[in-house]
Amino acid sequence: MVFKVNRRVCSLIFFLVMGALLSGCSVTIPYDQTYQGQINPTGVMADGYASIDMTIRAGGGKVLGADNGFFIATEAAVNDALNKHHITLEAGDGLKEYRLKVAITALPDNDLWKTAPLTGKNIGMAMIPIAGAFNKRYYMVYSGFDITFDLVQGERQLCHEAYTYDTQAEVAVSQTKRTAEALEAGIRMWEKNRNDAIEKFFTSLSSKYPLAASR
């Protein structure tokens, strides 16, 4: 018995098989641990040093531990921002302790970052004769979270700022590296939002406590 298979069906089968194989690949994308934003000098901590108290709740309310790679990278980025603003991070004789509390919580039904393939569009692209096996694939990337900054010295609250991010974008990725490229797009969206939030906080801090006010 001879079966005749339509060329488009063959393309679709090929796409689905390759998708299953690629989706099983383990991909690790490193997080950027640096602050990439503007520097807005402030005089509020000129007589002391800063310590960071951070909490992160990812999607589903999962609390990330201090040994989590995402947590480590985020804390490092805040540390880097403090360094770049010339704020001391180590205790010393006569220095006051300023605590910077940072709380990050994923929005309901979202996550700090996530990706999802546009299945219908990708199947359509895969069914294009010949070219379907090589066409770009498409993903949606998301980043949704609340972030708060609280700067305190002793019992006194010096600054409170809160921001919400709920962003998404469609990205085109290569056929052969789509998993890695989609993951990287999601992570970079998170990092862009993270840096923007840190920059906004220091802009507010600078306006409330300008450098000229330091003693």
Helices and strands as residue ranges (DSSP letters): H 7-23, E 48-57, G 59-61, H 69-84, E 96-106, E 114-117, H 119-126, G 131-133, E 137-153, E 156-173, H 178-208, G 211-213
